Amino acid sequence: MSKPLKSMLMSYLKNRYDGVDSACVVDLTGLNVADTEKLREKIRESNGRVEIVKNSLARRAFADTPLKSLGESLTGPCALVTADDSIIDVAKKLVDFAKEFKQVQLKDAVLDGDEVLMSVHDLSKMKSRFEILGDVAGLIWGPGRRLASAIGSPQAKVAGCLKAIADK
């Protein structure tokens, strides 16, 4: 590959992954075109993207980005999977797809630019942003509901007693 072409590809990778801080690396060797397209469609449902990258160029492009640690794990044939919304939802879909198609090898993932890599399986077991927000809302709502019932409870008892007295 010529130097001008390499520099064009590196600038494309830098621009494409600028601002991306979470991604997964998978090996799609052994999948035919139809199966690869099924994977791409499944990932697109979660606003994700699968892209085959040249390892050495990706490592150089990721040198000063949150994906630096992921760039070091690019070995052999690789595809980079990113998401606009939640990489955890995409990782869950990747694990489901890998169960169906044994050729797919799930490698490493990086979450929020963390220096420590994790496996895609570990990432898929984490709660997504929406699940965590639901848990927080439940934690906030629970004590508030109990407080409201505690405030209303004595009044209801007094009203019940007064009604019983009035009925006699």
Rosetta blueprint (number, residue, H / E / L):
1 M L
2 S L
3 K H
4 P H
5 L H
6 K H
7 S H
8 M H
9 L H
10 M H
11 S H
12 Y H
13 L H
14 K H
15 N H
16 R H
17 Y L
18 D L
19 G L
20 V L
21 D L
22 S L
23 A E
24 C E
25 V E
26 V E
27 D E
28 L L
29 T L
30 G L
31 L L
32 N L
33 V H
34 A H
35 D H
36 T H
37 E H
38 K H
39 L H
40 R H
41 E H
42 K H
43 I H
44 R H
45 E L
46 S L
47 N L
48 G E
49 R E
50 V E
51 E E
52 I E
53 V L
54 K L
55 N H
56 S H
57 L H
58 A H
59 R H
60 R H
61 A H
62 F L
63 A L
64 D L
65 T L
66 P L
67 L L
68 K H
69 S H
70 L H
71 G H
72 E L
73 S L
74 L L
75 T L
76 G L
77 P L
78 C L
79 A E
80 L E
81 V E
82 T E
83 A E
84 D L
85 D L
86 S L
87 I H
88 I H
89 D H
90 V H
91 A H
92 K H
93 K H
94 L H
95 V H
96 D H
97 F H
98 A H
99 K H
100 E H
101 F L
102 K L
103 Q L
104 V L
105 Q E
106 L E
107 K E
108 D E
109 A E
110 V E
111 L L
112 D L
113 G L
114 D L
115 E L
116 V L
117 L L
118 M E
119 S E
120 V H
121 H H
122 D H
123 L H
124 S H
125 K L
126 M L
127 K L
128 S L
129 R H
130 F H
131 E H
132 I H
133 L H
134 G H
135 D H
136 V H
137 A H
138 G H
139 L H
140 I H
141 W H
142 G H
143 P H
144 G H
145 R H
146 R H
147 L H
148 A H
149 S H
150 A H
151 I H
152 G H
153 S H
154 P H
155 Q H
156 A H
157 K H
158 V H
159 A H
160 G H
161 C H
162 L H
163 K H
164 A H
165 I H
166 A H
167 D H
168 K L
